[in-house]
Amino acid sequence: MRVLKSDFLLGMIVGSGLLAAGMLLGGASATRSSNNSDTAAMAAGDSAPSDLVRARRIEIVDEVGTVLLALGTNKDGGSVSVRDRLGKTTLLASATEHGGTLLLTNTRTGRPAFVVSATSEGGRSTLFSENGHAAMDIRTTADATTLTVADPQNRPGFVIKAGSDGGSLAAYSEAGSVYARLFADISNGGVIETYEANGEPLVSISSTVGGHGQISTFASPGKPMVSLTATANHEGHIYTYNLQGQPLVAIASNPLGPTLRVFNSDGEAAVTLESNESGHGTVGVWRRDGTGRAVTP
């Protein structure tokens, strides 16, 4: 079939590396005829619209021949390329293996500015900087949605994730290690943690099994150096520990009043300072076997 010379040219651009050039059915003005009688019909002034135009590729051009819109086919379906007055692609939409893809291009740099596409697990959307790196990326799967914000070297800066086990926010260092996290603990509640470059925790703000607040600083994984904890009966505890995880000093409140305890290297109470049931101060000095003496005025 032949089409109007002033409106259409055959051909199609091969879009970006992300999309294959494409497909489509397009509407156009043509005359209804049989065999090869199109030219004769147009010469006769027949302007009746056609019910159907069929072609593998269609290009729409301006008055000087610059392609402004291109339609085509590929192995997955069809695609549409929209271009500016200079012929540079600004939008490219295409069928792909997993669904559809939409690409917006920065004509000044010639690089993608935005890509959204269907994936085998859901969808993906990416924003690019002018130098071509993926500055922001959103992905969805059956289990979670993840947002990644990257630095100019394509290293993750922040990662936000929402999944079946709750949400999380992680901040990364230049070396790619996690420096801080805010996440949900489905057993106890929310947690905020900071980390060393090797991934070991430094500070943790969390809740206990009973749902009470807790702040801990760490020397090694699972071994806090200092912890500040609220208890079920609305009391507060401050503990310091040695490198082996044994308590050294404890400051706490209880129904009788505040208490101070000093422990030996094995975590056994050596000295206590507290008040008794009568409200008098008591100082206790204890042996390792638990015997000792308490002095009360």
Secondary structure, DSSP 8 states (H G I E B T S, - for coil): ----TTTEE-------TTS--------------STT-HHHHHHTT-----S----S-EEEE-TT--EEEEEEEETTEEEEEEE-TTS-EEEEEEEETTEEEEEEEETTTTEEEEEEEE-SSSEEEEEE-TTS-EEEEEEE-SSEEEEEEE-TTS-EEEEEEEETTEEEEEEE-TTS-EEEEEEEETTTEEEEEEE-TTS-EEEEEEE-TTS-EEEEEEEETTEEEEEEEE-TTS-EEEEEE-TTS-EEEEEEEETTEEEEEEE-TTS-EEEEEEE-TTS-EEEEEE-TTS-EEEE--
